[in-house]
Amino acid sequence: MEQLAFPRYDAYKPSGVDWLGDIPEAWSIERIRAVTELKSKKNQPDLPVLSVYREYGVIPKDSRDDNHNATSLDTSNYKVVKSGDLVVNKMKAWQGSMGVSEHQGIVSPAYITCSVDAEHVRPKFLHYLLRSKPYIGVYNSLSYGVRVGQWDMHYEDFKHIPLPIPSRDEQDRIANFLDQKTAEIDEAIAKKQRLIELLKEQKAILINQAVTKGLNPGVPMRDSGVEWIGEVPEHWKAKKVKAMLLNLDHRRIPLSSVERGSMERREYDYYGASGIIDKVEDYLFDEPLILVAEDGANLVLRNLRLAFIAKGKYWVNNHAHILKPIEGDIEYLCSALECVDFNPFITGAAQPKLTKDAIKNVSLPCPPLEEQREIGRHIGFIEAGTQEQEALVEKEVDLLRELKATLISEAVTGKIKL
């Protein structure tokens, strides 16, 4: 999508606000307190729970599966939101986490909720205005706290923020235009993101093919006896992880052997989720090793990269399997582990986990060592080529997002005329 060109207004005047600059001559400046009213109606626990997203604004919580904030068992204290109300996550306002709701429901009592004077400012126009780049910078300056993740913004500060207000007809025109153009840009972004997913899928297929079938399509094949592997070249074997990789159990290695080997142990203070200071141990490695997540929830739910080779000097905590090759090429073995579906090996309903006993019994295809090295080099070429293509598409996505943000900001602050 090409950069769009728009005319400017015929005449401008100073807004009186440095970060807003000049505004169209016919526009006025109002404070948030003049077009909204703080509200805190509660005791409607049967209404659907809403969430506030930086990317989407106010949406039903159950419409997405990436919100891991737990809903209270008793929602009678949640605030009631009507369609057209403004909702602000005051702890993440500095990220732009707010919006005018198109839904009726309830939100966390920690949020700011306001009714909007729709005769004075159109809710959709206000939605775009308050989520635009200039305003996010203002929320950043008004938020405070010890840690960024625990920042807070008070309504007493928020209500004094100035708003550039055009006529109601012009507000409607701007909002309708932005609805159309942002939908077009979002569609273009979705297509680019789908292309990235297809590139990843293609890479996974090529790597799986190399890991399980080798690089010579003409060799005789036989059944490996392992379901996920299927047929392998006749001269290959299938071996279990415990025969090919040593699982370094860093929680049981005596300190003396740690000091003599390639690892160091340290203790440090960790501020846990419970709010208390815990003593946690981890280890420093200075050799390439394969790390696999031990947390089954990560493996199943979050689609993280399952295995990777850590190189250089690095700390590893006790939530990863640390695997050192007994025999075989580390690049090949890491790629083989990435091809494994670990779901059948994960145990525990409340806290799913890939245990040490489980991972050691996973079967991997095992070509001769020189063939492993050749496959490892081939996979390196596949990954490098895919990463280059992905980087180009990601750059296009970033440009589209920047175009969208700029278009919104310039439209709602009167820098362009629609």
C-alpha angles and dihedrals in degrees: 000000000000124000108273122232121212134175124249127236117272095242136019136191134197112274092207088235117102097210092047096047119186121354131196111285094241094051123095133212119237132171121240089246089062095058101032137050124208112242134181109179113163143165100081100111094160093069117100117268115248129204131206116226129187090221101041110021118220114359137153109281093226091055090080135041098208098078106098097174107120118238114229116254087230110050096172088106093054117112120251116239125195127196106278095030122128116236123191127188093212093194092057101030088113087067093049094257100160140083149158108272125236089189138070116231145095133288138194114293087234091069127091111241124190137174114231127226094233093186090060102036125015110237094228092050090049089049092057094040098052092046095049123113098256091055095047087059089054093051088051091057092047096048121088142170145119095276129029091235089056099045118137136200123200123221088228088067096035095054093062095059111119122237128201106227125195124186117295092251090053092047089054091048093050093046094048091048092050091048089057099041097043089050089054092049092046090052090051090049091049090053091051091048090050088053089054090051090050090051090052091048091049090049091050091051093049092047093047090050092051094045097048104028104027128222100287111078092188099065120108113261135213137184110272093206090233116106099215093046099045116177120006133183110287094246094052126096133210114229135177122248091248090062094051107030134043113221105219103216097204092184093065103036109116113242091239093058091045091056092049095047137054095287135077125198126218137176122216139170115263124191101221130206088255089065095245130112112254130189109235129185127211137159138239117226127192101183133072110271136163116249122200123184113251095196106095092201089063092049095048106031110028102045092225122169100276100210137014139167114248114207132185124022114328145153121243123191126209097269096082136070107237109207126192119188115247089186132354139048115305094216092053094043092051091051090048090053090050089057093056121104099222095185095098089052097051117101135188126061101214095037109019111205141177100223128205091248091051098049094047090061095052111116121228131187110254119202121179113288097255090050090050089055092049091050090047091054091047091052089051089058091048092051094045092051093047093047091053091052092045091050091054092050092044089054089054090050091051091051091051091050091049090049090052094048093047093047092052094046095048093045098050095043095048098247089129131033119230 
